[in-house]
Amino acid sequence: MNFPLYIYYELLIRLSEIESEIGHYVSANANEEVCILRTTNGTVKVPVNFLKRQSEDPNLINKEELIALSKDFKPNYE
């Protein structure tokens, strides 16, 4: 599924408020279930339904969900 670039940027901004090492958007690779966002500092796997909610109404994603997602961030230097 294709999402507008701003959806990735918005989500990464929200995640960087929790995990400052996330970095800036570089690219995205998605299938039907998950999107891998590559940043300047690593990667994070984001469920497609998460991106749909970010697109439709970001308020549907609560802080706890963002914290859980930020824990899936994999830095380049590990």
N, C-alpha and C positions, 0 to 999 in steps of 0.2 A: 504494500500500500504506500502511496506517495503522499507526503505531507508537505505543506509549505515550509520553507526554511525557517520562518520566524517561529514555528512551533518548537523546533529543536533549540533555537537560541533562547526562547522564553524558558523552556524547561531547564536548560543548563544554567541560566541565571538563577533560577529558583534553587537548583541543587548546589550551586556555588555558595549560596548563603549558608548552607549547612556544611559543605565540604569545600573549603577554599582551594584545594589542590586540583579541582576538576579541570580547569583550563577552559580554553575557547573552542568553539565548534570547528571541526575540520571536515568531517564527512559523516554520512549515514548509510547503513546497509540494512535493509529490512526484508523480512519474509512475511508470511501471514500472521505470525504470532509474536515475533520479537524484532526490535530494531537495535542494532549496535551503533551507538554514537561514538565516533572517534573524536577525541579532543587533542589539544596541544600537549596534554599531560597523560593521556591514557584512553581507556574505553569504559563505557557503561552500557549494560544491556537493559533496554527499556521495553516492557510489554507494549504491544500495539494498542491495546485498550487504554493504557495509560496515556499514550499520545493522543488518542481520540478524545479522552476527557480533557486534556490540556487544550485541544483545539476547540472543543464545544463549550466548555466552561471550566477554566482553571480552578475555580473555587471548589469543584468537585474532588480535587486532590488535596487531602489534608496533610498537615505537617508530619504526622507519623508515617504516612506513605512515602513522603519525600525523604525522610530519614532512612527508611528501609531501602529505598532505591539508591540512595547515596552510598550505602554500605556495599553495593555491588560494583562500585567504581574500582577499576583495575589500573593502577598507575603504570606508566611505561617503564619505570625504573625498578620494578620488582623482579 
